[in-house]
Amino acid sequence: MKYGNLNLPAHCTILDEENMRMVEGGGVVSSVLYALGRMFRSTRYETWSSEAVGLQQAHGEVVSYQGGVYTYSDGFTYSDSHGWSFSTGIGDFLYGLGQLFAVFGL
């Protein structure tokens, strides 16, 4: 089989760009998922109010809660501020973002 000046094997198939899109469709989806997984691989999410639950095991039931101050059955008080934090590894995020751009040819 001849393709321009190249001699190709008889069982060789040549695909144009339109047909290549149909062949590599599943590869694009998996590449996007791999890139997203890499971007958020080392992501952490924490809430600050989770500490009060651990104290309940050590000091008994909460008998009073007013203005962010817990009072436990043994008299122990704990001031709690509610909130959350979100963090991710910047290197993994940027690497995954680069992979994602490469999938879409950007």
Number of C-alpha atoms within 10 A of each C-alpha: 11 9 8 7 6 8 9 13 9 8 7 8 8 10 10 7 9 8 10 11 13 9 11 10 10 11 12 14 12 12 16 20 14 14 24 18 14 21 23 16 14 14 14 11 9 11 12 12 14 12 11 15 11 10 17 15 9 11 15 14 15 18 11 11 14 8 8 12 14 21 20 19 14 12 12 13 16 15 13 16 12 10 10 10 9 9 11 14 14 13 12 19 20 14 15 22 17 14 20 21 13 13 16 10 7 8
